[in-house]
């Protein structure tokens, strides 16, 4: 669900580690404070608890964390945090990789009286990084409310991982269903998926019908790669290009011996006369058989038909 209570679907994310060791308790010495005082507040945090903190910052005030994590050149890190206006409504969020500002990215933020999650991303350039550093810098004197700091290796933020004294890793999300649980038809079938699937080069998986999680024994394997949808059945690949700017997509893959088809968003289907139909035992949702290549998006719905729908359907 989103913050307004709208149903987004099943969120499937890859493994990530929050390297900020105190993500909520800003009173800890881990957070180095310069012209800043922090105190607990009774204002409800985004998760409904009273775990948020108020920061009273001078105009040059700064709160920073030295994570101790030494990155490599070319790695991307994303910093995120929930912020809310107090008596001040502007602040800066920064990420950098050594004391001299290597790869520093700074974003000017405008806060409101509602919690918002902000994020920035930076990639380690050529140089000598010593550790990933995280900063909240005052743009004006006054107070702001803070909660849920996260710093993770990756080019985009994932859902919040709380920490309280050490880095915490979230395991990859894996969802699956045995084909015996929904009356699977071995001879022919169609899978229709509606999802929010971010564009990516990691072959973000929508669904797979596979045997023993195998890398080749696939019947319908729907995934997104660089603004296209592909379906791989173990021996051949069909690809449909172009989604435009939206990540909200609907794709269908149909199969029977001599007749495979793939279509997305009401476009023209691409077909194959491949006669190979493997015998799957599992429907994997939002990942592949090795519990990798997570969708990093939401599966809105999956429909299975025990027949190969016509191309027009």
C-alpha positions as CSV (number, residue, x, y, z in Angstrom):
1,X,0.0,0.0,0.0
2,X,1.1,3.6,-0.5
3,X,0.9,6.3,2.2
4,X,-2.7,7.1,1.2
5,X,-3.9,3.5,1.6
6,X,-4.1,2.6,-2.1
7,X,-3.2,-1.0,-2.9
8,X,-0.1,-1.3,-5.0
9,X,0.3,-5.1,-4.9
10,X,2.9,-7.5,-3.7
11,X,6.3,-5.8,-3.3
12,X,9.2,-7.9,-4.3
13,X,12.7,-6.5,-3.5
14,X,16.3,-7.7,-3.7
15,X,18.5,-8.1,-0.6
16,X,19.8,-4.8,0.8
17,X,21.8,-3.7,3.8
18,X,21.2,-0.5,5.8
19,X,24.7,0.5,6.8
20,X,23.5,3.3,9.1
21,X,23.7,1.6,12.4
22,X,21.3,3.9,14.3
23,X,18.5,4.6,11.9
24,X,16.1,6.2,14.4
25,X,18.0,7.1,17.5
26,X,19.8,10.4,16.6
27,X,20.9,11.0,20.2
28,X,23.6,8.4,19.7
29,X,27.2,9.6,19.4
30,X,27.3,7.7,16.1
31,X,25.5,10.8,14.7
32,X,28.1,13.6,15.0
33,X,26.4,16.9,15.7
34,X,27.7,20.4,14.8
35,X,25.5,23.3,16.2
36,X,22.6,20.9,16.5
37,X,20.7,19.5,19.5
38,X,18.4,16.5,19.2
39,X,15.5,15.4,21.4
40,X,12.7,12.8,21.3
41,X,9.3,14.1,20.3
42,X,5.8,12.9,20.9
43,X,4.9,13.5,17.2
44,X,4.0,10.2,15.5
45,X,6.7,8.8,13.2
46,X,5.7,7.4,9.8
47,X,5.3,4.0,11.3
48,X,2.9,5.3,14.0
49,X,5.3,5.1,16.9
50,X,6.8,8.0,18.9
51,X,10.3,7.2,17.7
52,X,10.9,10.4,15.7
53,X,13.4,13.0,16.8
54,X,13.4,16.8,16.6
55,X,16.6,18.5,15.5
56,X,17.1,22.1,16.5
57,X,19.7,23.4,14.1
58,X,21.7,26.6,13.8
59,X,22.0,28.1,10.3
60,X,25.3,26.3,9.9
61,X,24.2,23.2,11.7
62,X,25.1,19.7,10.5
63,X,24.4,16.1,11.6
64,X,26.6,13.5,10.0
65,X,27.4,9.8,10.1
66,X,30.7,8.1,9.2
67,X,29.5,4.7,8.3
68,X,32.9,2.9,8.3
69,X,31.9,1.2,5.0
70,X,34.7,1.6,2.4
71,X,33.2,1.5,-1.1
72,X,34.9,0.7,-4.4
73,X,35.1,3.0,-7.4
74,X,32.0,2.5,-9.5
75,X,29.7,1.5,-6.7
76,X,26.5,3.4,-6.2
77,X,25.0,4.3,-2.8
78,X,21.6,5.7,-2.0
79,X,20.8,7.7,1.1
80,X,17.2,8.2,2.3
81,X,15.3,9.6,5.2
82,X,11.9,10.8,6.4
83,X,11.7,14.5,7.1
84,X,9.0,16.9,8.3
85,X,9.0,20.6,8.8
86,X,9.2,22.1,12.3
87,X,10.0,25.8,12.6
88,X,12.3,25.3,9.6
89,X,11.2,24.0,6.2
90,X,14.4,23.7,4.2
91,X,17.4,21.4,4.7
92,X,20.1,19.7,2.6
93,X,20.8,16.0,2.3
94,X,24.3,14.9,1.2
95,X,26.2,11.8,0.5
96,X,30.0,11.6,-0.1
97,X,32.9,9.1,0.1
98,X,35.7,10.8,1.9
99,X,36.5,13.9,4.0
100,X,37.4,16.0,1.0
101,X,34.0,15.6,-0.7
102,X,34.8,12.8,-3.1
103,X,31.6,12.1,-5.2
104,X,29.5,14.4,-3.0
105,X,25.9,14.9,-4.1
106,X,23.8,17.4,-2.2
107,X,20.1,18.0,-2.6
108,X,18.1,21.0,-1.3
109,X,14.9,19.8,0.2
110,X,11.6,21.6,1.0
111,X,9.8,20.1,3.9
112,X,6.0,20.3,4.7
113,X,3.9,19.5,7.7
114,X,3.6,16.0,6.4
115,X,6.2,13.2,6.5
116,X,8.0,12.7,3.2
117,X,10.8,10.3,2.3
118,X,13.6,11.9,0.4
119,X,16.5,10.1,-1.3
120,X,19.7,10.8,-3.2
121,X,22.2,8.6,-5.0
122,X,25.9,9.0,-5.8
123,X,28.4,6.7,-7.6
124,X,32.0,6.5,-6.3
125,X,34.2,8.3,-8.9
126,X,37.9,7.8,-9.5
127,X,39.8,8.7,-6.4
128,X,40.5,7.3,-2.9
129,X,37.3,6.7,-1.0
130,X,37.8,6.1,2.8
131,X,34.2,5.5,3.8
132,X,30.6,6.4,2.9
133,X,29.4,9.5,4.7
134,X,25.9,10.8,5.3
135,X,25.0,14.4,6.1
136,X,21.9,16.4,7.0
137,X,22.8,20.1,6.8
138,X,20.7,23.1,7.9
139,X,19.7,25.6,5.2
140,X,18.1,27.8,7.8
141,X,18.0,28.0,11.6
142,X,15.1,26.2,13.2
143,X,13.8,22.7,14.0
144,X,13.0,19.8,11.7
145,X,11.6,16.3,12.5
146,X,13.6,13.2,11.3
147,X,13.1,9.5,11.2
148,X,14.3,6.4,9.4
149,X,17.7,7.1,8.0
150,X,19.0,4.6,5.5
151,X,22.1,4.2,3.4
152,X,22.3,1.2,1.1
153,X,24.5,0.1,-1.8
154,X,22.4,0.5,-4.9
155,X,21.2,3.0,-7.4
156,X,17.7,3.4,-6.0
157,X,16.1,3.2,-2.5
158,X,14.3,0.1,-1.2
159,X,11.9,-0.1,1.7
160,X,13.1,0.9,5.1
161,X,15.3,-1.4,7.1
162,X,15.4,-0.4,10.8
163,X,18.7,-0.6,12.7
164,X,19.6,-0.1,16.4
165,X,23.3,-0.5,16.9
166,X,24.5,-2.5,13.8
167,X,24.0,-2.7,10.1
168,X,21.0,-4.9,9.2
169,X,20.5,-6.9,6.0
170,X,17.1,-7.7,4.6
171,X,16.9,-11.0,2.8
172,X,15.6,-11.0,-0.8
173,X,11.8,-11.4,-1.2
174,X,10.8,-14.8,-2.7
175,X,7.2,-15.8,-3.4
176,X,6.2,-19.0,-5.2
177,X,3.3,-21.4,-5.7
178,X,3.3,-25.1,-6.7
179,X,1.5,-25.6,-10.0
180,X,-0.5,-28.4,-8.2
181,X,-2.2,-25.6,-6.1
182,X,-4.0,-24.0,-9.1
183,X,-4.9,-26.7,-11.6
184,X,-2.1,-26.3,-14.0
185,X,-2.6,-27.5,-17.6
186,X,0.6,-29.0,-19.0
187,X,-0.5,-28.9,-22.6
188,X,-1.3,-25.2,-23.0
189,X,-1.8,-22.1,-20.9
190,X,-1.6,-18.3,-20.6
191,X,-0.2,-16.1,-17.8
192,X,-1.3,-12.5,-17.6
193,X,0.6,-10.2,-15.3
194,X,-0.1,-6.6,-14.2
195,X,2.8,-4.9,-12.4
196,X,4.9,-1.8,-11.7
197,X,8.2,-2.9,-13.2
198,X,11.1,-0.4,-13.0
199,X,13.2,-0.3,-16.1
200,X,16.5,-2.1,-15.5
201,X,19.4,-4.1,-17.0
202,X,19.1,-6.8,-14.3
203,X,16.2,-8.7,-16.1
204,X,13.6,-7.8,-13.5
205,X,11.4,-10.8,-13.2
206,X,7.6,-10.7,-13.3
207,X,6.8,-14.4,-13.2
208,X,8.3,-17.8,-14.1
209,X,6.9,-21.2,-14.6
210,X,9.9,-23.5,-13.9
211,X,11.0,-26.9,-13.0
212,X,13.0,-27.2,-9.7
213,X,14.0,-23.6,-10.0
214,X,15.9,-24.5,-13.1
215,X,17.6,-22.0,-15.3
216,X,16.6,-23.7,-18.6
217,X,13.4,-25.7,-17.9
218,X,11.0,-22.8,-18.2
219,X,7.6,-22.6,-19.8
220,X,6.8,-18.9,-19.4
221,X,9.4,-16.6,-18.0
222,X,8.3,-12.9,-18.2
223,X,10.9,-10.2,-17.4
224,X,11.7,-6.6,-18.2
225,X,15.1,-5.6,-19.7
226,X,15.9,-2.1,-20.9
227,X,12.4,-0.9,-21.8
228,X,11.2,-4.2,-23.2
229,X,9.4,-7.3,-22.1
230,X,10.9,-10.7,-22.9
231,X,9.5,-14.2,-22.5
232,X,12.0,-17.1,-22.4
233,X,10.8,-20.7,-22.6
234,X,14.2,-22.5,-22.2
235,X,15.0,-22.7,-25.9
236,X,13.9,-19.5,-27.5
237,X,13.1,-15.9,-26.6
238,X,10.4,-13.5,-27.6
239,X,10.7,-9.8,-27.0
240,X,8.3,-6.9,-27.2
241,X,9.8,-3.4,-27.2
242,X,8.8,0.1,-25.9
243,X,6.8,1.1,-22.8
244,X,7.3,4.8,-22.9
245,X,7.9,6.5,-19.6
246,X,5.5,4.5,-17.5
247,X,6.6,1.6,-15.4
248,X,3.0,0.3,-15.1
249,X,2.8,-2.5,-17.5
250,X,0.6,-5.5,-18.4
251,X,2.1,-8.5,-20.2
252,X,0.8,-11.9,-21.3
253,X,2.6,-15.0,-22.4
254,X,0.7,-18.0,-24.0
255,X,2.0,-21.4,-24.8
256,X,1.3,-24.7,-26.4
257,X,3.4,-26.9,-28.7
258,X,4.0,-25.1,-31.9
259,X,2.4,-21.8,-30.7
260,X,4.0,-19.4,-28.3
261,X,3.0,-15.7,-28.0
262,X,4.0,-12.6,-26.1
263,X,2.1,-9.3,-25.9
264,X,2.2,-6.2,-23.7
265,X,-0.1,-3.3,-23.1
266,X,-2.5,-4.1,-25.9
267,X,0.2,-4.1,-28.6
268,X,0.7,-6.6,-31.4
269,X,1.8,-10.1,-30.2
270,X,5.1,-11.7,-31.3
271,X,4.9,-15.4,-31.8
272,X,7.1,-18.5,-32.1
273,X,6.4,-22.0,-33.5
274,X,8.7,-23.6,-30.9
275,X,7.4,-27.1,-30.0
276,X,9.2,-27.5,-26.7
277,X,6.9,-27.4,-23.6
278,X,8.7,-28.2,-20.4
279,X,7.0,-29.7,-17.3
280,X,7.1,-27.0,-14.6
281,X,6.4,-27.6,-10.9
282,X,6.5,-24.0,-9.6
283,X,5.2,-20.6,-10.3
284,X,7.8,-18.1,-9.1
285,X,6.6,-14.5,-8.5
286,X,8.8,-11.5,-9.0
287,X,12.2,-13.3,-9.0
288,X,14.0,-16.1,-10.8
289,X,14.6,-19.6,-9.8
290,X,17.8,-18.8,-8.0
291,X,16.1,-16.2,-5.8
292,X,17.8,-13.4,-7.6
293,X,16.8,-10.7,-10.1
294,X,14.0,-9.5,-8.0
295,X,11.4,-7.2,-9.7
296,X,12.1,-4.3,-7.2
297,X,8.5,-3.3,-7.9
298,X,4.9,-4.4,-7.2
299,X,3.0,-7.3,-8.7
300,X,-0.6,-6.0,-9.0
301,X,-2.2,-9.2,-10.3
302,X,-1.5,-12.5,-11.9
303,X,-4.1,-14.4,-13.9
304,X,-3.6,-18.0,-15.1
305,X,-5.7,-19.6,-17.8
306,X,-5.4,-23.3,-18.5
307,X,-5.6,-22.7,-22.2
308,X,-3.6,-20.8,-24.8
309,X,-5.7,-17.7,-25.3
310,X,-6.0,-16.5,-28.9
311,X,-3.8,-13.7,-30.1
312,X,-6.8,-11.3,-30.2
313,X,-7.7,-12.2,-26.6
